[in-house]
């Protein structure tokens, strides 16, 4: 019988065919991105360069949750922030109804989608998927507004708190989760780095750049990492991550125009077509 299903294109026609890509996303968060790259023909090796876990203390977040009705806004800048905030909210015996008078601002499409899975829609999503855009386009006057900002325990950018405060807001920062460096490298990633078969390394945050460089010492020793990665395409999700790549690795070859994983995939597709 005739069929309307078109045959799959040969592997060699895919834009990333023949490329080996090392993906450094946080443990447990890399699979959808890896699948996007695989669908483009790449050979993907996962090397988690980040682990997410609970903060060293819950006390600050618990105090904020107990006084949640006193806040005007809840600002969430990552899926980790959403997951850990709401898990703790429910653990303490509250639910989404406790946020009925609190507006929610999120940074990033994935963060908004994660929030929607919790049955809530963001009141404000900035036009660009970076914290700076949230500040520049905030939808209301911030003078005397009280804002709750659950965030990574250490190492996050300070610009959001500083600029919101400069506009008159009272910003309460609380540790909702922390990130740390994994203790080891998967054998497949270690072999690929040692043999020089990696064509591309992707980074979705500055922390993954930092921790990748720490982990790479297990492969390259204390030698300068940029010497080993000179011919490797370094791909970044956005400007801040690119800054870290330049500082710690020495170069950036691809930067996403849209600061999302699909945006990074698209940037790699365009790079693959050109090379």
Order of alpha helices (4+ residues) and beta strands (2+ residues): beta-alpha-beta-beta-alpha-beta-alpha-beta-alpha-beta-alpha-beta-alpha-beta-alpha-beta-alpha-alpha-beta-alpha-beta-alpha
